[in-house]
Amino acid sequence: MTGPTPCPAVMPDRDEPLAARLERALRGETAAAVELRHRLHAAPDLSGAEGPTRDLVLAELPGHPVDLVAGTGALVRVGGPGPAVGVRAELDALAVTERTGASWASTRSGRMHACGHDVHLAALVALCRAVAVTPGAPPLVAVLQPREETYPSGALDIAGSPLLREHEMTSIIGAHVQPTLPQGEVAATPGTVNAAADEFVVTVTGRGGHAAYPHLTRDPVLALAHVIVGLQHIVSRNVDPVSSAVLGVSTLRAGSASNVVPDQAVAGGTLRAMNEPTREQVHTHLADVADLLARAHGCTAEVTITRGEPVLHNDPALAARAGAELADLGLTPSRPMVSYGADDFSYLSTTLPGLMMFVGVATGEEVRLHAPDFLPADQAVTDVALAMLAGYLAATGRG
């Protein structure tokens, strides 16, 4: 697929470092990237149906071979043969009704880029176009990933694809907008930065009947209520406080009539842990607590756990080098940032040395990811593109 012509090639100055030439080329692409961001934001696609978004992005990339992957995703090589650095951006939007009031707000009812993926995609296009016109720039592979917001994970599919080996990817770089950091700050934290994330469902089965005759029933609602309270003690009384974890119940479903005790009651929630031993420990305790408390009320409990993303671990060497590059590019390396959020980039960074950076977008007003009024300023496109450039330079060692 052939895209529009990038800015003219950056003619090399024998005394000008590659990083400076790439930065100059990148800044020359940011105006077009902001316009692309607006178009992407106005036409969001949900997870698993990102084909139109992918094609819009591909049309803006320089003409290079395209490998389709993970259904609606793509890998695009920029530069010649040989080892390459992968840089990832996510294609999917969320099922959120936008309330930003922007002139370029979503035109698709009930869909919105409320997690900054429009920013990430536009920034990656700017970086690719800068690499394409800069002589001597090492090869880059743009990883256009579907299904970041839902299961089955698009990153898991890409991590298992032979295309990573065929492209000789040596490392993988990502950047994500972060409204808890001030605009202009970027966190490139070594080690573990995001938790492993799993989902669980507890189904308690009893014996339904008339609510006026509770002694003739085995009430699964009462049993589930005790299970929910019991689950809150798993972390506080079983997990080492130094390791910690999160276990939260967020959905409940039981019955449909006030005078009927139902046969079943169902709760669902999330598990988060920062290491695998703690993750497995919480899984075991969850099953035990649900089983024992349900049986104590004459009911049975079935626990289903859907394993999600592994822990996201940043390569320490990449993080250290990227921190230095960020400062050289005019961004401020922030304090270390670790959260119990999760990102399926972790599947890629488990396969290759990886670095996920968090790019500040806070400007004084309270903003939240996944909220209907989440709309980072257009400056975020430049900041994310510069962060991606810092990671790319750190991975190539050519700063």
N, C-alpha and C positions, 0 to 999 in steps of 0.2 A: 504494500500500500504506500502510495507516495503522498506525503503531506506537503504543506506550503514550504516555501524556501525560507530557511532560517536566516538570521542576520548574516551579513558577509563574514567570511572567515577572519578570525583575529590573527593578523600577521604577527609572527613571533619576533620579539626583540631579544637578541641574544643575552641581554642582561636582565630581562624581566622573567621572574619565576612563573612556572606553570599556574600556580594558585592565583596569582594576580591576573593573568590572562583569562582564566576561567571565571573569576569573579567579575571582570569587566564584561565578558560575554554574557554572563548570567544576568547582570543588572540591565543589560540591553534587551533582555527578553521579558522583563517583569511586567511591562505595560500590557503586552499581548497575553501574558499569563493571567493577569487580573481579569481581562475581558473574557478569557476562557473560563475562569472560575465562575463568573456571573452566568454564563451559559449552562455550565454544569449544574449550578445551584438551582436554576430555573427548571431543569428537566431531570429530576432524580429518578433513579430506578431502584427497586427493592432487591434484596438478596436473592440470587438465583435467576434474576431477570435483567442483568446488567448489560446485556448486549448492546443496546443503543448508547449507553455511557461509554463502554469500551470503544465503540466505533468512532464516537466523537473525539475521544482522546487520541486514537490512532491517526485520525485525519490531521491532527495538529503536530504529530511527530515527524521528524525528517524521514525520508524514504529508506526504510531498512526492512530486512526480512522479519516477518511476524510469525511467532509460534503460538497457536491457540492452546490454552491449558485450562484445566479445572472447569470445563464447560463454557463459562462466559468470560474467562480471564485470558490474558495474553502475556507473552514475554517478547520484548523488542530489544534487539541488540543494536547498540550505537557504537560505532568504531569497528576496527578490524578484528581479525581472529586472535585467539590466545586467551589467557586468563582474564576474567572480567569481574567487576564489582556489581552485585545486584542491588538495586534501590527499589523499594516497594512502596506502592500507594494503593489504597482500597477503593473499589468501584461502587460499593453499595450505599444506599441511603436507608433511612429509618421510616417506619410507619408512624409518623408524627405529622400533625396538621400545623403548618407554619403560622407563626404570629409575629413576624419581624417587621412587617410593613415595608420591606425593601422593594424598590421598583423591579428588582430581578428575583423576587421571591418565587418559590415553587409554583409552577402552573399545574401541578398534578395533585389532585385532592388526596389528602391523607398520606403524602410522601414528602420527606424533607431531608436535606443534608444537615442533620442536627449534631453531627459528630466531627465535622471538619474535613470529611473526605473530599469534598470539592476543592478545598484549599490544598490538600496533599497532592491531588492529581495535577492541578495546575502548576504547582511548584515542581513536580517531577518532570512535566513537559518542558518547563523553562530550563531545568538542569540538562535534560537530554539535548535540547537544541544548542545549549552552550558548549557541551562536550563535542557535538558534531562539527562545530565551526572552529574549534581550537586545536591547531596542529600539536601533535605530541600527547594529546590527552589519552590515557588508557581506556580500553573498552569498558562500556557500562551496559548493563542489561536492566531495562525498565520492567519491573514486575507489577503488572496490573492485576491485582488480586480481587476475585469475587468473594462474596459470602464471609465477610469479616464479622458481621453483626448477628449471625445465626449459625446453627448447625445444619448440615455438616460443614465443617470449616473449609474454606477455600485454600487457606494457607497449608492445611494438612495435605490436601490433594497436590499442591505445587511442590511441597517438600518431598513427596513420594514420587514425583515425576522424574524420568531419566533426563529431562531437558536441563535440569540444573547441572548435571555432569557434562552434557553435550555443550553447554555454554561455558564450561570451565569456570563456574562461579567460585571465587575464593572467599567471599564474605557477603553479608547481606546487611543493608542499612535501611532504617526506617525513621520517620519523624512524625510526631503526633501533636496537634495543638493541645494546649493545657491551660484552661482558664484559671487555675490556682497560682499560676506564675505570671509575673508582670510581663507586659510586652517588651521584647528585646532580650529577655533572659531565656537561656536554653539549658536544660539539664542533660548532661551526658554522664550518667552515673555508672560506675563499674559494678559488676556483680548482679545480684538479684534485684530487679526493679518492679516486677509485677508478679502477682500470685498465680498459682495454679487455680483453675476454676472448674467446679463441677456443679451439676444441678441434681436435685433429689426430689422424689415424690414418696410420701408416706400414705399408704391406703389402709385405713383401719376398717375392718369388717366386724359387725356385730349382729344383732338380731333386732330388726325393726318392729314397730307396732304402734299402738295408740299411745300418745303422750300422756294420757290420763292414767295409764297403767304401766308406769316405768318398771315396776317389779317383774313384769312379764317380758321385758326387753333386755337386750345387752347394748347399751347406748354407745355407739361409736363416736358420737360428738363429744361426750364427756371424756371418753378414753383419749381421743385425739387432743383434747385440750390439755390433759395431763402430759401427753407425749410432747406437745409443743413447749410446755414449761420445762419439762425434763431436758429437752434438747439444749436449752439455754445454759445448762450447767456443764455441758461437755467441754467447752473451751475453758471456762473459768476454773474447773476442778480436775481436768484430765490432761490438758495441754500445758507444756512448759511455757511460762509467761515470756521467756526469752524468744521462743519460737512463735507462739501465738497463732491464731487462726480466726476466721469469721464463719459463723454458721447462722444463717438468717432464714426465717420462714416468711414468705411474702405472698402466698396464695392459699386460700381456704375454699373448700367446696363441700357442702353437706345439706341434703334435704331440700324440699321445696314447699312444705306446708308446716305451719306453726304447731299443728296438733298431731304431727306424725313423727315418730322417731325413725330416722332413715336406717337402712341396712349398712350404709358406708359413709365414711367421711374422709376427705382427702386434703392433704397439705403439701405444698411444694415450696422449694427454696433453693438457696445457693450455699455452697461450701467454698471457702478460699483458704489456701495454705501457702506458706513460703518455702516449703521443702517437701520432698516425697514422703519421708517417714511420718511427719505430722499429718499429711494428707491421708495416708492409709490409716493412721490411728483414729482420725475423726470418722472415716468411713465405718470402721469397726464399731466404734461407740454408738454411732447413729443407729445402726441396725440393732444393736443390743438394747439400747434404751427404748426404741419403738416397740420391739418385741415384748420386753418385760412389762412395760407399763400397759400395753394393750391387754396382755394376758391377765394382769392384775384386775382388769375391769371386765373380764369375761369375753374379751374380743381377741382378734388376731391382727397382726400388722404385717404388711408387705412393703419393703423398702426397695425402690428402684433408683440407682445412681447412674447418671449419664456423665461419663468422664469427658471433661472439656480440655482446655488448653493446659499444657504444662507450665511450670514456672518459667518466666521470661528472664533470662540471664544475659547481661551485657558482657562481652569480652573485655577484660580489664585493659589490655593493650590498646584496643580500638578506642575505648572510652577516653583513655589518657591522651592519645594523639588527637582525637576529635576535639577535646577540650581546648587544646592549644590552637587548633585551626579556627574554632569558633571565635576566640579572642582576636585573632588576626583578621577575621572577616567582619569585625565590628559588632559582634554579639557579645552578650555578657554570660559567661558560664555561671549557672545558678548553683545554689546549695544542692547537695545530693537529694534526689527525689525517689522515694520508694512508696508504692501504694498497693492496696489490695485490689486494685483494678486488674483486668486481665485483657490480653490481646493475643490473638492467634498468630501474630508475628513470632511468638515463642516456638511454634513448630519449625519455622525457618531457622531461627537462631539456635535450635537444638541440632539442626542438620549442618549448619555452617557457622563459623564465627560471626556473631551478629552484634549490632548496636541499635537500640531504640532510644531516640532522643525525644524529650518533651519540650515543646516550643511555647513559651509564654504568650498569651493573647489578652491578658487582663489589662483593662485601661481605666479601672476605677469603679465601673459599674459591675454589679454582681451578675455573672453569667455562669451557666451550668451546661455541661455536655448533655445531649439528648433532650434538652428543653426546647419548647416550641419557639422561644425567642433567642436561641443561640445563633449568633451571627458575628464571627470574628471580623475585625476590620480588614480591609484589603492589604494592609501592611503585612498581615500574616502570610500571604503568598510569598513575599520576598523573604521573610524571616525563615519560613519552612524550607524554601529553596536553598538559602544559605546554609542552613543546618544540614540539609542533604549533601550539599557540596563539601562541608566540613567532614562528614562521614566518609564520603567518596575519597577525599584526599587522604584521610587517615588510613583507609583501607589500601590505597595504592602506594602510600609512602612517598608521594610525589609532590607534597606541598611546597 
